Amino acid sequence: MRLFLAVAVLMLAFIAYTEAQEETTEQTFAKFGEQMTEMGKDLAEKAKTTFENINNSEFAVTSRNWFTQQLEKLKNRVQEISQ
């Protein structure tokens, strides 16, 4: 993942450098900032989607249910012992 991000940043820097010959430095930095912002938004959206998919996966749901059941059993046993 880090390698992918590093390559993407280098490509954006290279694109900004080649376009800098036609634009002013201020315009280049503005465009580069916009590209980085867009890339960050895309990455955040993909991370959010992936987290939701993992959280809603069958394994996660069954694991949560199992832990909930075990906790309820433990609570019942503690109540039985304390009575």
OpenMM code with the backbone's topology and positions (N, CA, C; nanometers):
from openmm import Vec3, app, unit

residues = "MET ARG LEU PHE LEU ALA VAL ALA VAL LEU MET LEU ALA PHE ILE ALA TYR THR GLU ALA GLN GLU GLU THR THR GLU GLN THR PHE ALA LYS PHE GLY GLU GLN MET THR GLU MET GLY LYS ASP LEU ALA GLU LYS ALA LYS THR THR PHE GLU ASN ILE ASN ASN SER GLU PHE ALA VAL THR SER ARG ASN TRP PHE THR GLN GLN LEU GLU LYS LEU LYS ASN ARG VAL GLN GLU ILE SER GLN".split()
positions = [
    Vec3(0.0829, -0.1179, 0.0000),
    Vec3(0.0000, 0.0000, 0.0000),
    Vec3(0.0880, 0.1251, 0.0000),
    Vec3(0.1963, 0.1231, 0.0798),
    Vec3(0.2854, 0.2383, 0.0842),
    Vec3(0.3539, 0.2577, -0.0502),
    Vec3(0.3945, 0.1471, -0.1112),
    Vec3(0.4604, 0.1560, -0.2409),
    Vec3(0.3653, 0.2167, -0.3429),
    Vec3(0.2409, 0.1745, -0.3398),
    Vec3(0.1408, 0.2284, -0.4321),
    Vec3(0.1263, 0.3787, -0.4135),
    Vec3(0.1177, 0.4227, -0.2896),
    Vec3(0.1041, 0.5656, -0.2622),
    Vec3(0.2286, 0.6429, -0.3048),
    Vec3(0.3458, 0.5842, -0.2807),
    Vec3(0.4696, 0.6511, -0.3202),
    Vec3(0.4770, 0.6665, -0.4713),
    Vec3(0.4405, 0.5622, -0.5437),
    Vec3(0.4409, 0.5680, -0.6892),
    Vec3(0.3403, 0.6717, -0.7384),
    Vec3(0.2231, 0.6742, -0.6770),
    Vec3(0.1204, 0.7717, -0.7176),
    Vec3(0.1687, 0.9146, -0.6939),
    Vec3(0.2325, 0.9389, -0.5810),
    Vec3(0.2835, 1.0733, -0.5514),
    Vec3(0.3932, 1.1111, -0.6503),
    Vec3(0.4822, 1.0171, -0.6806),
    Vec3(0.5887, 1.0459, -0.7773),
    Vec3(0.5323, 1.0752, -0.9155),
    Vec3(0.4299, 1.0004, -0.9561),
    Vec3(0.3691, 1.0252, -1.0863),
    Vec3(0.3038, 1.1629, -1.0898),
    Vec3(0.2343, 1.1980, -0.9822),
    Vec3(0.1725, 1.3303, -0.9763),
    Vec3(0.2789, 1.4399, -0.9785),
    Vec3(0.3895, 1.4180, -0.9102),
    Vec3(0.4976, 1.5166, -0.9114),
    Vec3(0.5568, 1.5293, -1.0520),
    Vec3(0.5734, 1.4176, -1.1207),
    Vec3(0.6265, 1.4207, -1.2569),
    Vec3(0.5317, 1.4941, -1.3508),
    Vec3(0.4033, 1.4672, -1.3369),
    Vec3(0.3035, 1.5365, -1.4199),
    Vec3(0.3058, 1.6863, -1.3913),
    Vec3(0.3149, 1.7198, -1.2639),
    Vec3(0.3202, 1.8612, -1.2272),
    Vec3(0.4456, 1.9270, -1.2835),
    Vec3(0.5559, 1.8542, -1.2823),
    Vec3(0.6816, 1.9094, -1.3353),
    Vec3(0.6722, 1.9329, -1.4854),
    Vec3(0.6160, 1.8382, -1.5597),
    Vec3(0.6077, 1.8545, -1.7053),
    Vec3(0.5099, 1.9642, -1.7433),
    Vec3(0.4059, 1.9810, -1.6648),
    Vec3(0.3096, 2.0860, -1.6938),
    Vec3(0.3577, 2.2223, -1.6456),
    Vec3(0.4587, 2.2223, -1.5593),
    Vec3(0.5095, 2.3479, -1.5043),
    Vec3(0.5729, 2.4349, -1.6124),
    Vec3(0.6143, 2.3748, -1.7173),
    Vec3(0.6764, 2.4515, -1.8248),
    Vec3(0.5749, 2.5434, -1.8912),
    Vec3(0.4483, 2.5076, -1.8866),
    Vec3(0.3449, 2.5860, -1.9511),
    Vec3(0.2698, 2.6758, -1.8539),
    Vec3(0.2768, 2.6457, -1.7254),
    Vec3(0.2001, 2.7186, -1.6260),
    Vec3(0.2937, 2.7871, -1.5271),
    Vec3(0.2376, 2.8771, -1.4509),
    Vec3(0.3164, 2.9408, -1.3464),
    Vec3(0.3300, 2.8453, -1.2294),
    Vec3(0.4223, 2.8750, -1.1415),
    Vec3(0.4462, 2.7902, -1.0251),
    Vec3(0.3234, 2.7868, -0.9349),
    Vec3(0.2578, 2.8985, -0.9207),
    Vec3(0.1385, 2.9047, -0.8361),
    Vec3(0.0281, 2.8143, -0.8906),
    Vec3(0.0075, 2.8177, -1.0205),
    Vec3(-0.0943, 2.7326, -1.0817),
    Vec3(-0.0578, 2.5851, -1.0669),
    Vec3(0.0710, 2.5547, -1.0818),
    Vec3(0.1166, 2.4160, -1.0686),
    Vec3(0.0908, 2.3639, -0.9282),
    Vec3(0.1265, 2.4429, -0.8276),
    Vec3(0.1035, 2.3992, -0.6904),
    Vec3(-0.0456, 2.3878, -0.6602),
    Vec3(-0.1254, 2.4751, -0.7142),
    Vec3(-0.2699, 2.4677, -0.6930),
    Vec3(-0.3260, 2.3402, -0.7542),
    Vec3(-0.2830, 2.3103, -0.8757),
    Vec3(-0.3291, 2.1885, -0.9425),
    Vec3(-0.2810, 2.0641, -0.8672),
    Vec3(-0.1547, 2.0661, -0.8233),
    Vec3(-0.1001, 1.9530, -0.7487),
    Vec3(-0.1777, 1.9333, -0.6184),
    Vec3(-0.2101, 2.0436, -0.5510),
    Vec3(-0.2886, 2.0344, -0.4281),
    Vec3(-0.4256, 1.9754, -0.4532),
    Vec3(-0.4881, 2.0160, -0.5636),
    Vec3(-0.6198, 1.9612, -0.5984),
    Vec3(-0.6095, 1.8116, -0.6274),
    Vec3(-0.5045, 1.7722, -0.6983),
    Vec3(-0.4867, 1.6306, -0.7300),
    Vec3(-0.4648, 1.5489, -0.6028),
    Vec3(-0.3859, 1.6027, -0.5106),
    Vec3(-0.3613, 1.5313, -0.3855),
    Vec3(-0.4886, 1.5234, -0.3013),
    Vec3(-0.5668, 1.6300, -0.3014),
    Vec3(-0.6936, 1.6292, -0.2287),
    Vec3(-0.7879, 1.5247, -0.2862),
    Vec3(-0.7973, 1.5200, -0.4168),
    Vec3(-0.8838, 1.4214, -0.4827),
    Vec3(-0.8367, 1.2798, -0.4529),
    Vec3(-0.7049, 1.2579, -0.4591),
    Vec3(-0.6505, 1.1255, -0.4301),
    Vec3(-0.6795, 1.0878, -0.2846),
    Vec3(-0.6667, 1.1832, -0.1927),
    Vec3(-0.6965, 1.1570, -0.0523),
    Vec3(-0.8425, 1.1216, -0.0306),
    Vec3(-0.9319, 1.1928, -0.0986),
    Vec3(-1.0750, 1.1624, -0.0878),
    Vec3(-1.1052, 1.0227, -0.1407),
    Vec3(-1.0452, 0.9891, -0.2553),
    Vec3(-1.0665, 0.8564, -0.3128),
    Vec3(-1.0158, 0.7477, -0.2187),
    Vec3(-0.8978, 0.7701, -0.1633),
    Vec3(-0.8403, 0.6724, -0.0713),
    Vec3(-0.9266, 0.6578, 0.0533),
    Vec3(-0.9752, 0.7685, 0.1064),
    Vec3(-1.0607, 0.7628, 0.2250),
    Vec3(-1.1905, 0.6889, 0.1953),
    Vec3(-1.2482, 0.7134, 0.0792),
    Vec3(-1.3727, 0.6454, 0.0415),
    Vec3(-1.3507, 0.4947, 0.0263),
    Vec3(-1.2386, 0.4583, -0.0358),
    Vec3(-1.2080, 0.3154, -0.0518),
    Vec3(-1.1839, 0.2496, 0.0836),
    Vec3(-1.1141, 0.3179, 0.1735),
    Vec3(-1.0888, 0.2633, 0.3068),
    Vec3(-1.2196, 0.2472, 0.3834),
    Vec3(-1.3081, 0.3453, 0.3726),
    Vec3(-1.4375, 0.3381, 0.4405),
    Vec3(-1.5200, 0.2214, 0.3876),
    Vec3(-1.5238, 0.2062, 0.2565),
    Vec3(-1.5984, 0.0962, 0.1954),
    Vec3(-1.5414, -0.0385, 0.2386),
    Vec3(-1.4090, -0.0493, 0.2395),
    Vec3(-1.3451, -0.1744, 0.2801),
    Vec3(-1.3763, -0.2065, 0.4255),
    Vec3(-1.3684, -0.1057, 0.5119),
    Vec3(-1.4002, -0.1272, 0.6539),
    Vec3(-1.5439, -0.1719, 0.6715),
    Vec3(-1.6363, -0.1098, 0.5992),
    Vec3(-1.7771, -0.1491, 0.6091),
    Vec3(-1.7975, -0.2916, 0.5587),
    Vec3(-1.7297, -0.3280, 0.4505),
    Vec3(-1.7417, -0.4641, 0.3984),
    Vec3(-1.6896, -0.5656, 0.4987),
    Vec3(-1.5770, -0.5342, 0.5613),
    Vec3(-1.5213, -0.6259, 0.6616),
    Vec3(-1.6132, -0.6331, 0.7821),
    Vec3(-1.6620, -0.5181, 0.8266),
    Vec3(-1.7486, -0.5131, 0.9443),
    Vec3(-1.8789, -0.5889, 0.9214),
    Vec3(-1.9290, -0.5891, 0.7996),
    Vec3(-2.0557, -0.6555, 0.7692),
    Vec3(-2.0376, -0.7963, 0.7120),
    Vec3(-1.9146, -0.8446, 0.7101),
    Vec3(-1.8907, -0.9775, 0.6552),
    Vec3(-1.9512, -1.0848, 0.7459),
    Vec3(-1.9718, -1.1999, 0.6886),
    Vec3(-2.0325, -1.3103, 0.7635),
    Vec3(-1.9451, -1.3492, 0.8827),
    Vec3(-1.8138, -1.3512, 0.8627),
    Vec3(-1.7222, -1.3873, 0.9710),
    Vec3(-1.7337, -1.2898, 1.0876),
    Vec3(-1.7382, -1.1605, 1.0578),
    Vec3(-1.7471, -1.0598, 1.1637),
    Vec3(-1.8795, -1.0711, 1.2390),
    Vec3(-1.9869, -1.0914, 1.1655),
    Vec3(-2.1188, -1.1010, 1.2285),
    Vec3(-2.1271, -1.2246, 1.3174),
    Vec3(-2.0826, -1.3380, 1.2670),
    Vec3(-2.0879, -1.4605, 1.3479),
    Vec3(-1.9954, -1.4500, 1.4683),
    Vec3(-1.8801, -1.3864, 1.4520),
    Vec3(-1.7879, -1.3687, 1.5653),
    Vec3(-1.8507, -1.2811, 1.6717),
    Vec3(-1.9127, -1.1702, 1.6312),
    Vec3(-1.9787, -1.0827, 1.7286),
    Vec3(-2.0899, -1.1574, 1.8012),
    Vec3(-2.1697, -1.2339, 1.7268),
    Vec3(-2.2787, -1.3095, 1.7888),
    Vec3(-2.2254, -1.4117, 1.8879),
    Vec3(-2.1154, -1.4799, 1.8524),
    Vec3(-2.0569, -1.5800, 1.9408),
    Vec3(-2.0078, -1.5148, 2.0697),
    Vec3(-1.9372, -1.4020, 2.0562),
    Vec3(-1.8885, -1.3329, 2.1754),
    Vec3(-2.0029, -1.2816, 2.2614),
    Vec3(-2.1095, -1.2358, 2.1992),
    Vec3(-2.2257, -1.1900, 2.2745),
    Vec3(-2.2881, -1.3060, 2.3519),
    Vec3(-2.2999, -1.4202, 2.2883),
    Vec3(-2.3554, -1.5383, 2.3546),
    Vec3(-2.2674, -1.5816, 2.4716),
    Vec3(-2.1367, -1.5806, 2.4514),
    Vec3(-2.0457, -1.6216, 2.5586),
    Vec3(-2.0528, -1.5248, 2.6760),
    Vec3(-2.0663, -1.3963, 2.6468),
    Vec3(-2.0782, -1.2967, 2.7528),
    Vec3(-2.2076, -1.3162, 2.8311),
    Vec3(-2.3156, -1.3452, 2.7610),
    Vec3(-2.4432, -1.3703, 2.8290),
    Vec3(-2.4336, -1.4943, 2.9179),
    Vec3(-2.3686, -1.5999, 2.8692),
    Vec3(-2.3502, -1.7207, 2.9505),
    Vec3(-2.2696, -1.6890, 3.0756),
    Vec3(-2.1652, -1.6093, 3.0601),
    Vec3(-2.0812, -1.5727, 3.1730),
    Vec3(-2.1598, -1.4907, 3.2744),
    Vec3(-2.2392, -1.3981, 3.2269),
    Vec3(-2.3223, -1.3174, 3.3164),
    Vec3(-2.4193, -1.4065, 3.3943),
    Vec3(-2.4808, -1.5010, 3.3247),
    Vec3(-2.5752, -1.5920, 3.3910),
    Vec3(-2.5058, -1.6755, 3.4980),
    Vec3(-2.3861, -1.7225, 3.4688),
    Vec3(-2.3132, -1.8020, 3.5666),
    Vec3(-2.2767, -1.7194, 3.6886),
    Vec3(-2.2330, -1.5955, 3.6651),
    Vec3(-2.1977, -1.5075, 3.7780),
    Vec3(-2.3214, -1.4805, 3.8622),
    Vec3(-2.4367, -1.4595, 3.8004),
    Vec3(-2.5593, -1.4377, 3.8760),
    Vec3(-2.5979, -1.5611, 3.9558),
    Vec3(-2.5808, -1.6799, 3.8979),
    Vec3(-2.6130, -1.8038, 3.9687),
    Vec3(-2.5232, -1.8213, 4.0902),
    Vec3(-2.3963, -1.7877, 4.0736),
    Vec3(-2.2999, -1.8035, 4.1844),
    Vec3(-2.3302, -1.7039, 4.2962),
    Vec3(-2.3676, -1.5836, 4.2596),
    Vec3(-2.3912, -1.4801, 4.3597),
    Vec3(-2.5224, -1.4992, 4.4342),
    Vec3(-2.6123, -1.5826, 4.3891),
    Vec3(-2.7421, -1.6030, 4.4571),
    Vec3(-2.7338, -1.7056, 4.5606),
] * unit.nanometer
topology = app.Topology()
chain = topology.addChain("A")
for resn in residues:
    res = topology.addResidue(resn, chain)
    for name in ("N", "CA", "C"):
        topology.addAtom(name, app.Element.getBySymbol(name[0]), res)
